Amino acid sequence: MTRRANPWFSLGWDAFALGVEASTVIGLRSMKIAAGGPAADAESRLMVSEKVDAAMSLQTLALTGALGLTAPRIAAKTLAHYRRKVRSNRRRLSKAS
């Protein structure tokens, strides 16, 4: 079965990769928050605001039809949306460590 014949196979691997990268961000954030102090407070606030912003912007994309018209396309765009956010946080938190 090729990727073209079954886009869900490729999406499964993309979701797996996002999960691995998100786990890294969770670990980096946990260490920063566990250290305490003003940086931990700022990171906690940033984490919550980023999650709300990411969800709201995805909802806007969905309501405007920007995610696409087919289920695989919508899933791929959703994964890409969150992957950009997660990658950005991984890079930022890796530099700070």
C-alpha beads as a LAMMPS data file, in Angstrom:
LAMMPS data file: protein, C-alpha beads

97 atoms
96 bonds

1 atom types
1 bond types

-500.0 500.0 xlo xhi
-500.0 500.0 ylo yhi
-500.0 500.0 zlo zhi

Masses

1 110.0

Atoms # bond

1 1 1 0.000 0.000 0.000
2 1 1 1.494 3.342 -1.000
3 1 1 1.226 6.690 0.755
4 1 1 -0.941 7.952 -2.077
5 1 1 -3.340 5.041 -1.771
6 1 1 -3.719 5.516 1.975
7 1 1 -2.921 8.989 3.330
8 1 1 -3.795 7.862 6.855
9 1 1 -0.637 5.767 7.023
10 1 1 1.512 8.843 6.512
11 1 1 -0.636 10.854 8.919
12 1 1 -0.130 8.183 11.560
13 1 1 3.624 8.600 11.341
14 1 1 3.267 12.392 11.419
15 1 1 1.130 12.124 14.561
16 1 1 3.711 9.818 16.130
17 1 1 6.522 12.302 15.352
18 1 1 4.471 15.135 16.841
19 1 1 3.946 13.071 19.979
20 1 1 7.668 12.432 20.352
21 1 1 8.479 16.110 19.904
22 1 1 5.693 17.124 22.304
23 1 1 7.121 14.729 24.908
24 1 1 10.444 16.537 24.641
25 1 1 8.730 19.885 25.181
26 1 1 6.854 18.496 28.187
27 1 1 10.134 17.347 29.725
28 1 1 11.899 20.654 29.068
29 1 1 8.985 22.647 30.425
30 1 1 8.695 20.421 33.483
31 1 1 12.354 20.999 34.341
32 1 1 11.969 24.749 33.939
33 1 1 8.836 24.877 36.065
34 1 1 10.315 22.548 38.700
35 1 1 13.263 24.942 39.101
36 1 1 10.803 27.505 40.441
37 1 1 11.163 31.254 40.604
38 1 1 10.001 33.967 38.230
39 1 1 11.083 31.980 35.143
40 1 1 8.828 29.093 36.190
41 1 1 5.898 31.439 36.724
42 1 1 6.470 33.066 33.327
43 1 1 6.748 29.661 31.620
44 1 1 3.522 28.453 33.229
45 1 1 1.648 31.540 32.083
46 1 1 3.146 31.306 28.599
47 1 1 2.214 27.628 28.350
48 1 1 -1.441 28.280 29.150
49 1 1 -1.738 31.290 26.838
50 1 1 -0.049 29.416 23.975
51 1 1 -2.430 26.491 24.327
52 1 1 -5.463 28.770 24.256
53 1 1 -4.093 30.735 21.287
54 1 1 -3.268 27.557 19.341
55 1 1 -6.739 26.116 19.900
56 1 1 -8.486 29.368 18.981
57 1 1 -6.442 29.850 15.812
58 1 1 -7.119 26.242 14.759
59 1 1 -10.827 26.818 15.321
60 1 1 -10.646 29.911 13.109
61 1 1 -8.916 27.891 10.393
62 1 1 -11.609 25.237 10.629
63 1 1 -14.477 27.722 10.496
64 1 1 -13.046 29.501 7.466
65 1 1 -12.403 26.278 5.561
66 1 1 -8.651 26.859 5.533
67 1 1 -7.984 23.309 6.737
68 1 1 -9.339 21.771 3.556
69 1 1 -12.313 19.754 2.431
70 1 1 -11.264 16.138 2.932
71 1 1 -10.663 14.358 6.219
72 1 1 -7.017 13.489 5.459
73 1 1 -6.272 17.088 4.416
74 1 1 -7.914 18.486 7.549
75 1 1 -5.952 16.039 9.709
76 1 1 -2.670 16.900 7.950
77 1 1 -3.218 20.650 8.323
78 1 1 -4.177 20.219 11.976
79 1 1 -1.020 18.223 12.673
80 1 1 1.074 20.824 10.830
81 1 1 -0.551 23.625 12.842
82 1 1 0.351 22.036 16.174
83 1 1 3.739 20.800 14.954
84 1 1 4.837 24.384 14.221
85 1 1 3.886 25.416 17.752
86 1 1 5.583 22.437 19.372
87 1 1 8.746 22.827 17.277
88 1 1 8.967 26.502 18.184
89 1 1 8.721 25.683 21.881
90 1 1 11.296 22.891 21.612
91 1 1 13.772 25.264 20.008
92 1 1 13.134 28.013 22.553
93 1 1 13.324 25.720 25.563
94 1 1 16.417 23.888 24.269
95 1 1 18.309 27.171 24.046
96 1 1 17.342 28.131 27.566
97 1 1 18.532 24.835 29.073

Bonds

1 1 1 2
2 1 2 3
3 1 3 4
4 1 4 5
5 1 5 6
6 1 6 7
7 1 7 8
8 1 8 9
9 1 9 10
10 1 10 11
11 1 11 12
12 1 12 13
13 1 13 14
14 1 14 15
15 1 15 16
16 1 16 17
17 1 17 18
18 1 18 19
19 1 19 20
20 1 20 21
21 1 21 22
22 1 22 23
23 1 23 24
24 1 24 25
25 1 25 26
26 1 26 27
27 1 27 28
28 1 28 29
29 1 29 30
30 1 30 31
31 1 31 32
32 1 32 33
33 1 33 34
34 1 34 35
35 1 35 36
36 1 36 37
37 1 37 38
38 1 38 39
39 1 39 40
40 1 40 41
41 1 41 42
42 1 42 43
43 1 43 44
44 1 44 45
45 1 45 46
46 1 46 47
47 1 47 48
48 1 48 49
49 1 49 50
50 1 50 51
51 1 51 52
52 1 52 53
53 1 53 54
54 1 54 55
55 1 55 56
56 1 56 57
57 1 57 58
58 1 58 59
59 1 59 60
60 1 60 61
61 1 61 62
62 1 62 63
63 1 63 64
64 1 64 65
65 1 65 66
66 1 66 67
67 1 67 68
68 1 68 69
69 1 69 70
70 1 70 71
71 1 71 72
72 1 72 73
73 1 73 74
74 1 74 75
75 1 75 76
76 1 76 77
77 1 77 78
78 1 78 79
79 1 79 80
80 1 80 81
81 1 81 82
82 1 82 83
83 1 83 84
84 1 84 85
85 1 85 86
86 1 86 87
87 1 87 88
88 1 88 89
89 1 89 90
90 1 90 91
91 1 91 92
92 1 92 93
93 1 93 94
94 1 94 95
95 1 95 96
96 1 96 97
